[in-house]
Amino acid sequence: MSAAPSPEPSRDCPLCPRLHDFIAAWRQREPGWFNAPVPTFLPPQGEASVRLLIVGLAPGLRGANRTGRPFTGDYAGDLLYGTLIAQGFARGEFKARPDDGLELVGTAITNAVRCVPPENKPVGAEIATCRTFLQPTITRFPNLRAILTLGSIAHQSTVRALGERVAAYPFRHAGRQEVGGMALFSSYHCSRYNTNTGVLTEAMFVNVFQEIAAFLENQGDGL
C-alpha cells in the first residue's frame, strides 16, 4: 500500500528544476535566508481547528523565501495579517518576522507554488507539479469549510486541486462558489502593485474577510 501524498515538499525538492536551481543560487548568495519550499502556516491549535485555508501564489524572494513563513517580509503580508488580526482570524502583532509571536485562529495559509519563482512568475508546469502538495494540503484539514484564493493563478490551481474544471468556476474578486463540496472565496492578490494601482483597496479586501466570517458563523464555525 503506497503512502499518502505529503502536503509538504522536502527542503531540497527537485520536482521543478528551474525553481530548485533558482533557490540553490540564492542559498549561495544569502546563506542566512530560508531559501526552501515554504511550509503551510498553521494555527497553534492544530489541523483540526482549521476552518479557513488561504491560498496565495508563491513566496516572494525577499518575503517568505527569506523568512520561511507565508506572506512574511513583504508588503502583501502587512495588508493580509493586519486584516486577519482585525477580523479575528489571527491574534498578536505582525512584525514581519517568523518569531513575532503572531498566531492564526482557525486559519491556515499556504501557496499554490511553494518555491520562489524567478520574477515572481511560476510557469504552468511548475504550478501543476506543486498541486501534488496543494491537494493533500486541502485534505489534511478535517474541518475545513472555506478556501480563500488570492489571485487568478491560485484560484485556478485550487479549482483543479478540488477536481473541477477551471472554465466552470471562473475567478472574480469577491467571488463565492461551491466547488467540490467546498465554499471557495476569491480575492485579488494583496500585492503592492494591486493596491498601488487601486485594483484592490483595503476596504475591498476587508469586505472579503467579513463575508467569510459571516459564512463561517452561519456554519456554526465562528472563530
C-alpha positions, -999 to 999 in steps of 0.1 A, spaced: 0 0 0 15 33 -11 19 61 14 -4 91 13 10 120 -6 27 145 16 13 181 20 48 195 24 77 192 -1 112 183 12 137 211 17 156 201 -14 125 193 -35 138 186 -71 105 183 -89 108 217 -106 144 221 -118 142 258 -126 129 266 -91 153 242 -75 183 259 -93 170 294 -85 168 286 -48 203 269 -49 218 301 -64 202 322 -36 215 299 -10 249 308 -22 242 345 -22 222 347 10 230 317 32 211 332 62 178 332 43 153 303 45 157 295 7 135 264 5 99 255 -1 78 275 23 56 253 46 20 260 53 15 283 83 -7 266 108 -26 277 139 -12 265 173 -45 246 179 -35 223 150 -51 209 119 -85 201 133 -90 237 142 -87 250 107 -119 262 91 -104 286 65 -74 279 42 -59 309 24 -40 301 -8 -16 326 -23 5 324 -54 41 318 -44 67 330 -19 83 364 -26 120 365 -30 127 388 -1 95 379 17 86 343 25 117 329 7 138 349 31 118 344 63 102 309 58 67 320 67 40 328 40 34 365 34 61 375 59 87 401 50 69 420 22 40 444 17 14 418 10 19 404 45 13 438 60 -22 440 45 -30 403 49 -20 399 85 -34 433 95 -67 423 81 -66 388 97 -60 403 131 -87 429 127 -112 403 116 -104 377 142 -86 353 121 -53 359 138 -41 374 171 -9 391 183 12 417 165 26 412 130 62 424 129 71 408 95 93 381 110 85 345 118 93 349 155 70 378 161 45 356 180 16 361 157 -9 332 158 -35 322 134 -70 315 146 -89 287 128 -69 296 97 -40 282 77 -20 299 50 -2 282 21 8 289 -15 -1 273 -48 36 271 -56 58 266 -26 92 277 -40 101 313 -50 99 316 -88 122 340 -109 105 374 -113 76 361 -92 62 342 -122 59 304 -120 52 286 -153 23 263 -159 42 231 -154 55 243 -120 20 252 -109 7 218 -120 36 200 -103 32 218 -70 -5 209 -70 7 175 -58 12 193 -25 -18 216 -26 -42 187 -29 -31 169 3 -28 203 20 -66 208 14 -74 173 26 -52 175 57 -78 197 75 -108 175 85 -130 205 95 -122 228 66 -152 248 55 -138 276 32 -109 284 10 -98 319 0 -77 322 -31 -56 353 -37 -54 360 -74 -64 341 -105 -35 316 -106 -41 304 -70 -78 303 -78 -73 281 -109 -49 257 -92 -73 253 -63 -102 246 -85 -81 219 -102 -70 206 -69 -106 202 -59 -111 181 -90 -131 206 -111 -128 224 -144 -115 260 -143 -139 271 -170 -168 262 -148 -156 283 -119 -140 315 -132 -121 338 -110 -136 371 -99 -129 394 -70 -152 389 -40 -165 357 -56 -180 328 -37 -187 295 -54 -193 259 -42 -165 238 -57 -161 202 -50 -182 205 -18 -161 234 -5 -170 271 -3 -144 288 -25 -140 326 -20 -117 346 -42 -99 380 -40 -75 400 -60 -40 394 -46 -29 417 -18 2 428 -37 17 462 -35 11 466 -73 -26 458 -69 -31 482 -40 -9 510 -55 -29 509 -88 -63 508 -70 -72 473 -83 -76 463 -47 -84 487 -19 -82 479 18 -119 482 21 -124 457 -7 -100 432 10 -117 436 44 -151 430 29 -140 396 16 -130 385 51 -162 399 65 -181 377 41 -160 347 51 -165 354 88 -203 356 82 -203 324 63 -184 305 90 -207 319 116 -237 306 97 -220 273 95 -216 272 133 -179 276 129 -175 311 142 -139 320 152 
